[in-house]
Amino acid sequence: MAKSILPLVGGSPSVWISSVALFQCLLLAGYAYSAMGSACLSSKEQSAVQTVLIVVCLATVMPVNLITPQSIENIKPELWVIITLSLSVGLPYFILASNSTLIQRWYHSTFNSSPYYLFAVSNTGSVLGLLSYPFLIEWTLIIEKQMELWGTVFKLFAILSFLTYFYVFKSKTTVKKHKQGKSLSKKSAFNIVILGFIPSSLFLSATLFISIDITPFPLMWIIPLFIYLVSFIVAFTERGKTIINISQLLHPVAFFLMIAISIFFKYTIYDNEWHTAKVTLLLIGLFIICLSCHGKVADEKPKPEYLTSYYLWLAVGGAFGGLSNIIAPYIFDSIAEYYLVILLSLYAILDFKKKNKKKYLKKVPFKGVLPVVMITITCLSTVLYFYFEQKQNDYTLLFKERNFFGISKVFKDNENDLIVYKHGNIVHGLQKEKNGIRDTAHTYYRPVFNIVDILPDFFHEKPFGLIGLGGGIFACLGQNGQQLDFFEIDPIVIKIANNPEYFTYTRDCNTRINIIEGDGRIQMEKQPDGKYSIIVVDAFSSDAIPTHLITKEAIEIYLQKLDQENGILFIHISSRYLDYRGVIARIAEEIDSKTRYIHFISGSNNEYDYSSDWIILTPKNSKWDRELRGEARSITTKDYQAELWTDNHSNILSIIGRNKM
């Protein structure tokens, strides 16, 4: 479902984080309903209510469809994601969440057995679902079929639930209502909330940290969630106690490990070959901390009669963790929440049960000194972090701001006389600046300039369309007075490109600049057919192109907006991890377009011309495919095997691998 909304909000990691946060809040709502129902209703009464809820759900929101608000223009994107997913799958997910704790409570009353292992079983199901999507479902089913499958499985769930409710309703054993929260002290409830908050917030902020500062690769998003779910499984099984004890002993080590990676490695190791080591160590640290916290949560389990209250407080912590990551961009201009939650994780080292205090002290040497040492290390690391932020490579930070789409930084490289714009850890703009005099730095875009420079003047009689603004270097692509339409989804990027204190391209290049805010594909579709002679697609979310910008339907839109006889489409495909050549060649073959590929090697003329990879497409009736033979080589599906990407079907696993030049 989250994938189906990407064409409307882009491919930012924040879409994933907002989606997860919403489902944590829906989980809280389901647990709260379950707890209040247990306090007010008997098992027979509650089974009847559940039956009504499922019937209403089947009658109103099945089959599952994407239900969107009328407009995204005047609403915060994270709020839009939450509203859309709530309308689309909110009720069925709420029912699934409430069913989980009710079934456990009824199971205990029926079989007089501990039901907590069922929590591990349910999380095992979540893990299987998480892994099956990218490796099986996404690979084999289009989005419409995925929704149909989800609806079918929910109907199967409904049938099994009806059978369970009927059994409970007819059972001679009745679970009586109880006073909610009776079995949990205020201290226990507080501990559960805090220990539920830490892993929830940490795995989401770690996801963002990995995406922005280490490895900007969308498939990495599922690994922290996988770790989070597995830690629940281990904590709530009898065989997991040994692992939990070890993780609690290693918690201080994990704390230091994550701080070290986050601070020192970030500024001392730049070789891409170290990415795997950094991510692996960080994920190990995350796993240890999640195990430690969830192990403490498991220690607080009350009598099964009161488990609904217990799960409610756990869900409160999880929901707060998700919401904190949605709120964070409005408070911090960096991923400060990540460091703060790592610091807060020291709370799990404390021993809450007095009866276990001596035993725990024997396990942890120098327990009294350890928190002081860890806090000292954190404070020193924080000071060093801000020092390096200001002094790395002798630069002066000019601008830094964060929003739903990521973190943008502009800084002055004093040693090389450069103004640099970075989104995450990817350079999106560069300009030479010395003694107040500005000059161009083409970075990844030299191949486009080289080709446009040799095109006839009549190409400049029509506007150019440019998806992705960056620092604004493409403002210099046109001739004097020519109209250039930029399409940019991130308002911070527009602010940076239009501020002459940072970049002067939009001011100095003597072209008529028209910046259209919004998703490039959606806004491009609104333009008249045949309007542009050149369209450039240079829109990246970290190191990957948002999938909805390079599907068959998207490329058909771009080609439709080009002059059919004299039109050229450029698509920037440079990536450390993904090879898009086969995908675009397959689309071109499907729509009867010609495809050419450019691999530009840096250093030939200018040190600020970076290596880059571009695909060129031309409309069916264009002669310019032949004219560009000397500038770019032709590619076909014979060269690169790939499946057809459409709005209904795409799979990033099929294009993983460094570009082979």
Summary of the structure (lengths in Angstrom):
residues: 661
radius of gyration: 27.6
end to end distance: 35.6
largest distance: 88.1
contacts: 2245
relative contact order: 0.09
helix: 59%
strand: 13%
